[in-house]
Amino acid sequence: MNWWSKRQKKSQADAVILRQIIVTDSITDFWMGFCRAFKGYPELTEQMKALGYPQDASAISMLAELLDDALSPSASRIYIVMDDLHILQQKPLTPLLLFLSRSLPDSVHIILLSRNQIFNEEERMRLGNLLGEITADDLRLSQQELAVYAKRCGLEPSAEEINVLATLTEGWISMVYLNFKAYAQKGCWLSSSADIFTLIDQVLLNPLPERQREFLVLIGMADEFTADQAAYMWQHPDTVKLLSALSKNNAFITRNENGIYRCHHMLRHCTRQKFAEKPETWQRENYSRLGQWYLDHEEYVPAYFAFASAQDWNGVLITLEKDKAKSLNTEHSQEFFRWIKTCPEEYLLRYPIAIVACMVKMFSFHNIPEIKRMKGMLLKSLEQDTALSEQERHDLLGDAEVSESFLCYNNISAMSVHHRKACALLSRTSLSIDPKGAWTFSAPSIFMMYHRSVGGADNENAEMQECMPYYYQVSDGHGNGAEHGFAADLFYERGQLTDADIANRMAMAAANQKKQFSVMLNCNFLSMRMALFNGDFEAVKKHSLDCREWLRRERQYTLLNTLDMCQSFLYALLGHPEAAPRWMAEGRLQEALVLFPATPMLHTFYNQLLLAQGEWTQVLARREECENLYGIYHNVLCEIWLHIQLAAALGQIGRSEEAQKELLTALDQALPDGIVMPFAESEGYIADMLKELKSTGVYAKEIGYILALAEQFGAARQKIRWEHFGEHENYGLSDRELEIARLAAQRKTNLEIAAELHLAEGTVRNQLSRIFDKLNISGSSKNKRLELENLLKL
């Protein structure tokens, strides 16, 4: 690879080679390395960091667009090199690589280096001639090549010795190299019984002068290092000399063009075995020093791990105070839990700011019991800390109140008790909140998040209006506009579209003022629902496209998943699940980049897609899973939707009595709050059941209102399906008859229809007579036209 790179640079002076060497089995580390490889494209690097590792098709597509935008203008050939791909175990990059291979400009090439096979046969077929491979057989040295290689290295083995070498090494270059080193030292090949790690130890480590060996064992702690880092760790003036000697005489130690040294992972494995044999106090001392290096350079994730390996709890907690645990993601959650559980209490009590940071992170990782333990720890810490001023104590207690409020998530009044206490305590914005984070946890509807008690919607609405200003005060406007968003959603669910529109515009203006993109997305979703209800699909598409554009522009990439959820729900309501984003349509819910509080809505929208796909039994099979999920935070609107969806599915498989029970349960939960729109939006499945219930006198007035809204929604949906999806119900009519029927339903005269279709007026009259007969429409001519209009919903 090194030889090829130099050759490319000579033949193509403007060629760009972006090289990444994978050194750990961590997807976070992989993504950081991938972003670093593009440091010559600073705007792209920042965009990719904001995107995060793309775990779903939508995010992969987004990455492809970013790369295409940045790399397309270049006339140069660009090579993206990923080295040691095999180290990234059980974290397959295949979907990403396959997508990029088809999406990147022709001038961009991806080069993959791995010990293991990268693509299976099916993937090879899909790649076709886009794939060029150097296989294991291509890389093995033949006996003749071994002889040439030995001669070039100044060795003179006999033909018989070359034959033995070929058998020992099977032509693999690493084994050949180690045997050449052994032959130069001892005049004989290595034993065939030893594994490669033993051989590396025998050939590369043991023959080294003691000082070089000790230096290599020490710096092998780090996955990669600079000369400055090595000097910091070694603490002796001969660092540069040692590095030079080792890298010149050992092909397993390399230095790239940026001055970063790496030990080959097999050599690193051996040095770490040697490191583990050292006295424990020495190991801890050096892990701690390594952690300090990372901390000083604001490389927080490796700092955490190094300090934890040293059991240097002061180091771990100081890192937590500086980083506020923001660098830790779900990949690190179990390690994080272990550190905090293992850390002795006396250390934790010295770092109240770290305790507050832990409280916030525990909520993100859904470890609720630890939040409570941390609160007790904080109070104890503040009791014994005499160095803090009174205001510093109050500020930390205020931070803790904000963190503790998450334990009462979606209980507005209970959360507000903590927020009001925080307002009284804090002299600054709370450290427990990231004002740039998604206030909605990537949920698509504020009302769906916070409506938690049947009959309590008006009280919840009043609480939102009263309580949110206290939260805004401690969080610098995090979630600004949420109270208007809640009201707008509630108005819509009650079928009060004008009031919903007013409140929604207020929410949008407030959210935009503080750049609260998650609230703005909720507002856009409600606008799309209202446009759908009005039959204005152009407005639905415009809201969706505009929303996607500004989310990308503002680098709010995780919210693109939420937008996908919203679009899936709307396409399900239209009866076109095939138009939904693929990951949703295929039920790959684990790919959604939403936090736990948003998952009930994710499942509700997926159920609606399943109905649109005709998957009746699957909806019924998901009942228990959804009920358990919705019960955690008492998501009443999700429960209402579930009962409607179950009624729809049961009705489709002929279990009408059970369906009626589910529908009645939904009405019992919804009508105390005047919630009617979920029923109207589901009219295609439940309209007949609603009419049957109404005829028995159950909720007759309310169902009458629902059916009126359902008729409006059904007409709007049909209009959209006709205009935008090419769907036309033929009602048993021929194409010509249907054409005439539609024009007649638009109140055009026979003469006007004849002129438009270039027919005789008598032909139109005869055709209409046949149409009315086929449709069983009788009565006066005027009444026939009205009935035809109602039937065709024009």
Disulfide bonds with the S-S distance in Angstrom:
none
